[in-house]
């Protein structure tokens, strides 16, 4: 019975995933086809060409981003047993992440900074996946913040040897009834805001899988209009 339940649940999740992907693809494809048809049929005025082209390009980039996230998620689900681990400098990765996202943060007038101890923190993990985890957490905190907001990336180690990675923001926050779902594929707290900010709805689902592969715990704390804190706690090194 338990095996049957598991198989049924997996089939249901795959069916839902397929339906969600179809839905997410339909909107940008419809937009691209519509604007391209207006241009092709000569119905667009000369002054319309540039804004139409901008919309087509924007929606095409959204499709590229969505495809990349779907591929990443599929690879994580299929190949997590084959992923190689090494000693990774978590502090260095965090610093590189903050540096690479500074332009994104500045364009949204969000202050992004790193708080880390002087001594570097090392953990066992896959460097490229940890980079992806860091990027998605920080990008999400920037994306769903307010102008003039703050995002803090914190690395630390507890006395019992657990290393933690925390991303803290003072953005829009997440309602309590949505907090258990934010790490699910395509889940969006505010769909209209997500469309405006260009999110694919897969970033936190990718974070969840990467954390699981590393045996790490995810903790989310959030208050509406006050902000969100997500903490990743890695297991002690044996």
N, C-alpha and C positions, 0 to 999 in steps of 0.2 A: 504493500500500500504506500509506503513512504517513497519508494522508487517511482511509482506511478504518479504520485503527487509532484515529485521533482521534475519528471519528464513533462507533465502537464504545465507546470509553472514555467519551464524553459520555453516550451512551444508558445505559450501565451505571451511571454516577454519578447520572443522573436517576432511574433505577429504584430505586437504593439510597436516594436522598433521599426518594422517595415512600414507600418501605417504612418508613424511619425516622420520617417525619412521622406516618404511620398509627400506628406503635407508640407514639410519644410522646403522641399525642392519646388513645389508647385508655384508658390508665390513669386520668387525671383524669376523663374522661367516664364511665367505668364507676363510679368513686367517687361522682361527683355523682348519677348515675342511681340508684345503690343507696341512698344516704342519703335522696334525695328520695322514693323509693318507700316506704321505711319510714315517713316522715312522712305521706305521702299516704294510706297504708293504715291509719293509726292504730296502727301497731305500735311507734312510738317513745313511750317514757314522757315525761311532762312534763319531767323533769330531763335527758332526752336531747336535747331540741330545740335547746338552745343549742350544745352541742358538735357536733351534726350540722350545724347551720347554719354554724358556724365552719369545719368541714371542707369543706362545699360552697363557701363563699366562698373559701377558700384554694386549692382546686383550680380554681375559675373564674378566679382571678387568675393562676394558673399557665398556664392556657390563653391568657389575654390576652397574657401575657409571651411565650409561645411564638409566637403569631400575629404579634406585633410584630417578633420577631426573624426569622421566616421572610419577612415582607414586606420588611424591611430588607435581608436577604441577597439576595432576588430582585431588588430595585431596584439593588443594587450590581452584580450580574452583568449586568443588562440595560442599564443607563444609564451605565456608567463612562466612556464616550466623550463624554458630554454634561455632565459635572460641571465646574463653573466653579471656577477657582483664583483666589486673591487673596493678598495679604500678610497673614499671620496671626501674631499675637503668641503664640507657643507657651508662654511663661512665664505669661502671663495665663490662658490656657486651663487650664494645669496647676494654677494656684492656685485657679481656680474649681472645678475637678474635686475637689480635695482638700476644699474648703469644702463642696461639695454632698454628699460622701460621709462627712463626719465623723459624722453621726448613725448611719449604717450601721456604721461602724467602732466607734463607742462602744458600740453595742448588742451587739457581739460582743467587746467589751473588747480591741480591736485599736488600736494606736497608728499613725495615718496622718499622715505629714508630708511636706512638700515641701522639696527641696534644690535651689536654683537660684541662678545668679549674679545679682549686683545689676543688671547691664545686661540688658534684655529680649532674648529670642531670637526672631527673626522667620524664618519659612519660607514658601515658596509652597505653598498647599494650600487645601482646602475646610474652612472653619471647622466646620460642623456635623458633617462626617465625622470630623474630628480630635477633636472633643468626644466622639463615639461611641467612637472608638478608646481615648481616655484613660479614659473611664468603664468600658468593658469590661475593660481591663487591671487597673485599680485595684479594681473590684468583684470580679473573679476572685481577686485576691491577698487581699482581705479575706475573701471567702467560704470559701476553702480554707486559712485560717490557723487558729491555735489561740488560745484565750483568753489574753490577755497578749502576743499576737504583735505584730510590727511590719511596717508596709508603708511603703516609702520611694519617693517619686516624684522622679526626678532629671532635670533638663534641663541640657544642656551643649552646647558646640560644640568640635570638634577643631581643631587647627592648620590642617588642610587644608580647613576650611570646612564640614565635615559637621556637622549638628546631630543630637543624639541625645536620645532620650527613654527613660528606664529605669525600670522598676517592679521593685523588689526586695523580697522578703518572706522571713521566716524560718519559713514554714509547713510543711506536710506534705511538700512536695517531690514530684517526679515521677520514677518509675522510668525508667531508661535505655531500656528496650524500649518505653516509651510516648511518649517525647519527640518522635518523628517523626510522631506521630498527633494530638497535642493540638490542632492547628489545623484538624483536619478536622471536618466537620459532625457533631454529635451524639456525638462521641467523649468518653467519660468515663473517667478513670483509675479512679475508685472510684464505681461506679454507686449504691451504697447511700448514700454520703455526698452525692452530687449530688442525689439525691431529697430528702434531709433539708435541704439548704441551698437548694433551690429553683432550681437552675441549669437552663437550657434546653438546654445543650450546644451552643449556637450562638455564644456570645460571642467565643471565640477565632477561629472561622471568619470572623466579621465583621471582627475585627481584621486577619486575613490579607488579606482583600479590600481593606480600606481602605489598608493598607500598600502593596499592589500598585498600587492606583490612584495613589498618591503616589510610586511608584518607590522606595519605602523597603525596606530590608533588615530582616528579623526574625532575632534571635538569641536562643536559649533556652539557659540554663544552669541545671541543677537537680540537687540531691542529696536523696535521700529522708531525711526527718526533719531536714533542714537549711534547706531553702527553695528558692525559685525566683527567677531574675532574667531578665526579658525586656527586650531592648533593641531599639528601633526607630531605625534610622539613616537619616536623610533625605538625599537627594542635595544637592549644593552648588547654590546659587542661581546661575543663569547671568545 
